[in-house]
Amino acid sequence: YLLIHNPIEQERYSVVSVNVNSPRVKLLSPLGKPVTVQISAIWDGATTVSHEAYQISFVAHLPPLGIGVYQLLEVQSSEAVSTDYNIYMRNSRQEKPDRLFNIKEMQNSVDNIILENSYMKLWFSGMSGLLEKINTKEDGKNHQMKVEFAWYGTTSNRDKSGAYLFLPDGDAKPYIFTDPPTIRVAHGRIFSEVVCFFHHVTHTMRLYNVQGLEGQSLEVSNIVDIRGEYNRELAMRISSDINSQNRFYTDLNGYQIQPRLTTSKLPLQANVYPMTTMAYIQDVGARLTLHSAQSLGVASLKNGQLEVIMDRRLMQDDNRGLGQGVQDNKITANVFRLLLEKRHGTDV
């Protein structure tokens, strides 16, 4: 039995994923009716499927502050819909076909990778696997929406970045990868996703094929590992065509939204603010919100940009009382939701 609780005061349709040890599954709703299930592979690394376990995903429907008991059964012939995978690699080596999943290996290409649901269509680079453009189907508009990664160093002065101070050595340098990353694209009935494997970060962008807010936003996950770096900080940058005019908005401890203004006469670090749950930029026609599952530093250093510091590795104490640098880095998963909304009316 799966006991699922909705802790908020609104009815919810939400995707739930659990791991199972058999691909032959059937799921019954609290009313005893069969539920559509998508079965996905659990991977050992970028390209090897594990057959020890599988992941099932389904849409749970729960009343406000409600509890639903779903029943998970192992059956002889599964009605679950398996996910199809395309793996883009530099040197494609065709492995033997998988007995459950349809997996195709392809060369990294200049052609775009496309994901789509009833709300939007997304274009990803065939070389890097990173998002490049969004088309919103409600108004048929194309929006530039480029995701990139960047490195910050620290100053060569006596005072350097530490746990409490951010003293960069100038603008961020682009994160450059010499070999194209392995890109794994999954197409399924409940969600589709693009996963890119870089040296320091595994970046996932998932699009849910469900109605409501979950289908209107993109789930972004970055698993960051910078344990081998020296005095560097990794940032994710989202560049859009929104004319934000150096204004952006962050929340104060999740209670209220505070307008911020990026000022060029101040040093770069003075334009970085805490983001507890969200940050957004907007213009007359659109608003782009980054909802965050964890507190991080955020900035909007150029028009139409949002930039989030993912992880920091700093080798020296910054004389603020801690007595050590930031060297206890763990492999960190940072999770976000990226929501692009059309704005009606022009209130500032």
C-alpha positions as CSV (number, residue, x, y, z in Angstrom):
1,Y,0.0,0.0,0.0
2,L,1.1,3.6,-0.8
3,L,-0.1,6.1,1.7
4,I,0.0,9.6,0.0
5,H,-0.7,12.8,1.9
6,N,-1.6,16.2,0.5
7,P,-0.4,18.8,3.1
8,I,-1.9,21.9,1.4
9,E,-5.4,23.3,1.5
10,Q,-6.1,22.8,-2.2
11,E,-7.1,19.8,-4.3
12,R,-4.1,18.4,-6.1
13,Y,-3.2,16.3,-9.1
14,S,0.5,15.6,-8.6
15,V,3.0,13.1,-10.1
16,V,4.3,10.6,-7.6
17,S,7.3,8.3,-8.4
18,V,8.3,5.2,-6.4
19,N,10.9,2.5,-6.9
20,V,9.8,-1.1,-7.4
21,N,11.6,-4.4,-7.9
22,S,9.5,-5.7,-10.7
23,P,8.4,-4.2,-14.0
24,R,5.1,-6.1,-13.9
25,V,3.0,-3.8,-11.8
26,K,-0.6,-2.7,-11.5
27,L,-1.8,0.3,-9.4
28,L,-5.2,0.7,-8.0
29,S,-6.6,4.1,-6.9
30,P,-8.2,4.6,-3.4
31,L,-11.5,3.8,-5.1
32,G,-10.1,0.5,-6.5
33,K,-9.8,1.7,-10.1
34,P,-6.7,1.0,-12.3
35,V,-4.3,4.0,-12.6
36,T,-2.1,4.7,-15.6
37,V,1.5,4.0,-14.7
38,Q,4.7,5.0,-16.5
39,I,7.6,2.7,-15.8
40,S,11.2,4.2,-16.2
41,A,14.6,2.7,-15.9
42,I,16.9,3.2,-13.0
43,W,20.4,3.8,-14.4
44,D,23.9,2.8,-13.3
45,G,25.7,5.9,-14.7
46,A,24.8,7.6,-17.9
47,T,24.1,4.6,-20.3
48,T,23.7,1.3,-18.3
49,V,20.2,0.2,-17.2
50,S,20.0,-1.5,-13.9
51,H,17.5,-4.4,-13.8
52,E,17.6,-4.6,-10.0
53,A,14.9,-1.9,-9.7
54,Y,12.5,0.2,-11.7
55,Q,10.7,3.5,-11.2
56,I,7.0,3.8,-11.6
57,S,5.3,7.2,-11.9
58,F,1.6,8.0,-11.8
59,V,-0.7,11.0,-11.2
60,A,-2.2,11.0,-7.7
61,H,-5.4,13.0,-7.1
62,L,-5.9,14.1,-3.5
63,P,-8.4,16.4,-1.8
64,P,-7.3,19.3,0.4
65,L,-5.4,18.1,3.5
66,G,-6.3,14.6,2.4
67,I,-4.8,11.1,2.4
68,G,-5.1,8.6,-0.4
69,V,-4.3,4.9,-0.1
70,Y,-3.0,3.4,-3.4
71,Q,-2.5,-0.3,-3.9
72,L,0.5,-1.6,-5.8
73,L,0.3,-5.2,-7.1
74,E,2.7,-7.4,-9.0
75,V,0.8,-9.1,-11.9
76,Q,1.6,-11.6,-14.7
77,S,1.2,-9.1,-17.6
78,S,1.8,-5.5,-16.8
79,E,-0.3,-2.7,-18.1
80,A,2.4,-0.1,-17.3
81,V,3.6,2.0,-20.2
82,S,7.4,1.8,-20.5
83,T,9.5,4.9,-21.3
84,D,11.5,5.2,-24.6
85,Y,15.1,6.4,-24.4
86,N,17.4,8.1,-26.9
87,I,21.0,8.4,-25.8
88,Y,23.2,10.9,-27.7
89,M,26.9,10.1,-27.3
90,R,30.1,11.2,-29.0
91,N,31.0,7.6,-30.0
92,S,27.8,5.7,-30.3
93,R,28.2,2.0,-29.6
94,Q,25.1,0.0,-30.1
95,E,24.5,-2.3,-27.2
96,K,22.3,-5.4,-27.3
97,P,18.6,-4.3,-27.1
98,D,17.1,-4.0,-23.7
99,R,14.3,-6.5,-22.9
100,L,12.0,-3.9,-21.4
101,F,12.9,-0.4,-22.7
102,N,13.3,0.8,-26.2
103,I,16.8,2.4,-26.1
104,K,18.4,4.0,-29.2
105,E,22.0,5.2,-29.3
106,M,22.8,8.2,-31.5
107,Q,25.6,10.5,-32.3
108,N,25.6,14.0,-30.8
109,S,24.2,16.2,-33.5
110,V,23.5,19.8,-34.4
111,D,19.8,19.0,-34.6
112,N,17.7,20.1,-31.7
113,I,16.0,17.8,-29.2
114,I,12.3,18.6,-28.8
115,L,10.0,17.9,-25.8
116,E,6.4,18.8,-25.9
117,N,3.1,18.7,-23.9
118,S,-0.2,20.4,-24.2
119,Y,1.1,23.7,-22.8
120,M,4.5,24.2,-24.4
121,K,7.2,22.9,-26.8
122,L,10.9,23.0,-25.8
123,W,14.0,23.0,-27.9
124,F,17.3,21.7,-26.5
125,S,20.7,21.8,-28.1
126,G,21.7,18.5,-29.7
127,M,25.4,19.2,-28.7
128,S,25.1,20.3,-25.1
129,G,21.5,19.1,-24.2
130,L,20.7,22.5,-22.6
131,L,17.5,24.4,-23.1
132,E,17.5,27.0,-25.9
133,K,13.9,28.0,-26.6
134,I,10.3,27.6,-25.4
135,N,7.1,28.0,-27.4
136,T,4.0,28.6,-25.3
137,K,1.0,27.1,-27.1
138,E,-1.6,29.4,-25.5
139,D,-0.4,32.4,-27.5
140,G,1.9,30.6,-30.0
141,K,4.9,32.8,-29.0
142,N,8.5,31.7,-29.1
143,H,10.7,32.8,-26.1
144,Q,14.5,32.6,-26.0
145,M,15.3,30.6,-22.9
146,K,19.0,29.7,-22.8
147,V,20.4,27.7,-19.8
148,E,24.1,27.8,-19.3
149,F,26.6,27.1,-16.5
150,A,29.4,29.5,-15.4
151,W,32.4,29.5,-13.0
152,Y,33.3,32.3,-10.6
153,G,36.9,32.5,-9.2
154,T,38.0,34.5,-6.2
155,T,40.1,37.7,-6.1
156,S,43.9,37.8,-5.9
157,N,43.7,40.3,-3.0
158,R,44.5,39.4,0.6
159,D,40.8,39.0,1.4
160,K,39.3,36.2,-0.5
161,S,35.9,34.5,-0.8
162,G,34.9,32.2,2.1
163,A,31.9,30.9,3.9
164,Y,30.5,34.4,4.5
165,L,32.1,36.5,1.8
166,F,31.7,36.4,-2.0
167,L,34.6,38.2,-3.6
168,P,34.7,37.1,-7.2
169,D,37.6,37.9,-9.6
170,G,35.3,39.6,-12.1
171,D,32.5,38.3,-14.3
172,A,31.8,34.6,-14.4
173,K,33.6,32.5,-17.1
174,P,31.5,30.2,-19.2
175,Y,31.5,26.5,-18.2
176,I,33.4,25.0,-21.2
177,F,33.2,21.2,-21.9
178,T,35.8,19.9,-24.4
179,D,33.9,16.7,-25.3
180,P,30.1,16.9,-26.0
181,P,28.3,15.4,-22.9
182,T,26.3,12.2,-23.0
183,I,22.6,13.3,-23.3
184,R,19.8,10.9,-22.3
185,V,16.3,11.8,-23.6
186,A,13.3,10.0,-22.2
187,H,9.8,10.1,-23.7
188,G,7.0,8.8,-21.6
189,R,3.2,9.1,-21.1
190,I,3.4,11.0,-17.8
191,F,6.8,12.8,-18.2
192,S,9.6,13.3,-20.7
193,E,13.1,14.5,-19.7
194,V,16.5,15.5,-21.0
195,V,19.5,14.5,-18.8
196,C,23.0,15.9,-19.7
197,F,26.1,14.5,-18.0
198,F,28.9,17.1,-17.7
199,H,32.0,16.6,-15.6
200,H,30.9,18.7,-12.6
201,V,27.1,18.6,-13.0
202,T,24.3,16.3,-14.1
203,H,21.6,18.5,-15.4
204,T,18.0,17.3,-15.8
205,M,15.0,19.1,-17.3
206,R,11.7,17.3,-17.0
207,L,8.4,18.1,-18.6
208,Y,5.2,16.6,-17.1
209,N,2.5,15.6,-19.4
210,V,-0.3,16.4,-17.0
211,Q,-2.9,19.1,-16.6
212,G,-2.5,22.0,-14.2
213,L,0.5,23.8,-12.8
214,E,2.7,20.7,-12.9
215,G,2.4,20.6,-16.7
216,Q,2.8,24.3,-17.1
217,S,6.3,24.5,-15.4
218,L,9.6,22.7,-16.0
219,E,11.3,20.7,-13.3
220,V,15.1,21.4,-13.2
221,S,17.5,19.3,-11.2
222,N,21.3,19.8,-11.0
223,I,23.4,17.2,-9.2
224,V,26.7,19.1,-8.5
225,D,30.1,17.7,-7.7
226,I,32.9,20.2,-7.4
227,R,34.9,18.4,-4.8
228,G,38.0,18.4,-7.0
229,E,38.0,22.2,-7.6
230,Y,40.1,25.0,-6.0
231,N,38.5,28.4,-5.1
232,R,35.7,28.1,-7.6
233,E,31.9,28.6,-7.5
234,L,29.5,27.1,-10.0
235,A,26.4,29.0,-11.2
236,M,23.5,28.2,-13.4
237,R,22.4,31.1,-15.7
238,I,19.1,31.4,-17.5
239,S,19.1,34.0,-20.3
240,S,15.7,35.0,-21.7
241,D,14.3,37.7,-24.0
242,I,12.3,39.3,-21.2
243,N,13.0,43.0,-21.0
244,S,13.5,43.1,-17.2
245,Q,15.4,46.5,-17.2
246,N,17.8,45.4,-14.4
247,R,14.9,44.7,-12.1
248,F,14.2,41.4,-10.5
249,Y,12.3,40.1,-7.5
250,T,13.3,37.7,-4.6
251,D,11.3,36.5,-1.6
252,L,12.1,37.3,2.0
253,N,11.9,34.0,3.9
254,G,9.0,32.9,1.8
255,Y,6.7,35.6,3.3
256,Q,6.8,38.5,0.8
257,I,8.4,39.5,-2.4
258,Q,11.1,42.2,-2.5
259,P,11.9,44.2,-5.7
260,R,15.7,44.4,-6.4
261,L,17.6,46.6,-8.7
262,T,20.9,45.6,-10.3
263,T,23.3,48.6,-10.1
264,S,26.4,48.7,-12.3
265,K,28.3,51.1,-10.1
266,L,28.2,48.6,-7.2
267,P,30.6,45.7,-7.2
268,L,29.2,42.4,-8.6
269,Q,28.8,40.8,-5.2
270,A,26.5,43.7,-4.0
271,N,24.0,42.6,-6.7
272,V,23.6,39.0,-5.3
273,Y,20.7,38.4,-3.0
274,P,19.4,35.4,-1.0
275,M,16.6,33.4,-2.6
276,T,14.7,31.3,-0.1
277,T,11.9,30.0,-2.3
278,M,11.7,32.0,-5.5
279,A,13.0,34.7,-7.8
280,Y,11.5,36.2,-10.9
281,I,12.0,38.7,-13.7
282,Q,9.2,40.2,-15.8
283,D,8.2,42.7,-18.5
284,V,4.9,43.9,-19.9
285,G,4.0,40.6,-21.5
286,A,5.7,37.8,-19.5
287,R,7.0,36.7,-16.2
288,L,9.7,34.0,-15.6
289,T,9.8,32.6,-12.1
290,L,12.4,30.2,-10.7
291,H,10.9,28.3,-7.8
292,S,13.6,26.8,-5.6
293,A,13.5,23.8,-3.2
294,Q,16.5,25.1,-1.3
295,S,18.0,28.5,-0.3
296,L,20.7,29.8,-2.7
297,G,22.2,33.1,-3.9
298,V,20.6,34.7,-6.9
299,A,21.4,37.7,-9.2
300,S,20.2,39.2,-12.4
301,L,23.4,40.8,-13.7
302,K,22.1,41.5,-17.3
303,N,18.7,42.3,-18.8
304,G,16.6,39.1,-19.0
305,Q,18.9,37.0,-16.9
306,L,18.6,35.0,-13.7
307,E,21.7,33.5,-12.2
308,V,21.8,31.1,-9.2
309,I,25.0,30.0,-7.4
310,M,24.8,26.1,-7.2
311,D,27.8,25.2,-5.0
312,R,31.0,26.9,-3.7
313,R,34.4,25.4,-2.9
314,L,36.7,27.8,-1.1
315,M,40.1,27.0,0.4
316,Q,40.5,29.8,3.0
317,D,38.8,31.2,6.0
318,D,37.3,34.7,5.4
319,N,38.0,35.9,9.0
320,R,34.3,36.0,10.0
321,G,34.5,33.5,12.8
322,L,34.1,30.1,11.2
323,G,37.9,29.3,11.2
324,Q,37.9,27.3,8.0
325,G,37.0,27.5,4.3
326,V,34.2,25.7,2.4
327,Q,35.8,22.3,1.8
328,D,33.2,19.9,3.1
329,N,31.3,19.7,-0.2
330,K,28.9,16.9,-0.7
331,I,27.4,15.8,-4.0
332,T,24.4,18.2,-3.9
333,A,21.1,17.9,-5.7
334,N,19.5,21.3,-6.4
335,V,15.9,21.2,-7.5
336,F,13.9,24.0,-9.2
337,R,10.7,24.7,-11.1
338,L,10.9,27.1,-14.0
339,L,7.5,28.8,-14.8
340,L,6.9,31.1,-17.8
341,E,3.6,33.0,-17.5
342,K,1.8,35.4,-19.8
343,R,1.0,38.7,-18.0
344,H,-2.3,40.5,-18.5
345,G,-2.2,44.2,-17.6
346,T,0.9,46.2,-16.9
347,D,1.1,46.8,-13.2
348,V,4.7,47.2,-12.3
